[in-house]
Amino acid sequence: ITKVNAKVSFDGMRAKDALATQVVNNFLDYVACGITNIVNTFQPEILCVGGGISKEGETLLQPVRERLDKEEYNRTGTRRTKLVTALLRNDAGIIGAALLGTQKR
C-alpha cells in the first residue's frame, strides 16, 4: 500500500488489525465530537455526512450515533437530529459543477 486513507484504516479494522482499529476508534471519537458540537449548537433536523468516508455507511454512522447519544444536549427530547449519509456521497461537488454548466445565462 502506497497511500493510506480512511478506507485502508477501515479495511484494517475489519481484518482485526489492532493498530487500524485504534486509528478508526480515534477517528470516530473526533468525528463524533465535531458532530456533537454542531448538533448542540445548531440543533439541525438532519445532518448529512458526505465525502469518500460516507461509503462506510453504518460502519461509520452507528458508532458516531452511539457517541452522539451520550453527549447530545437534547438526548431525552422528542426532536433529535437525524444523522445520515449524503445521497450524492462524494459526487456532490462534481454534480454541482456539472449543473452550473447547464444553467441558462
Secondary structure, 3 states (H helix, E strand, C coil): CCCCCHHHHHHHHHCCCHHHHHHHHHHHHHHHHHHHHHHHHHCCCEEEECCHHHHHCHHHHHHHHHHHHHHCCCCCCCCCCEEEECCCHHHHHHHHHHHHCCCCC
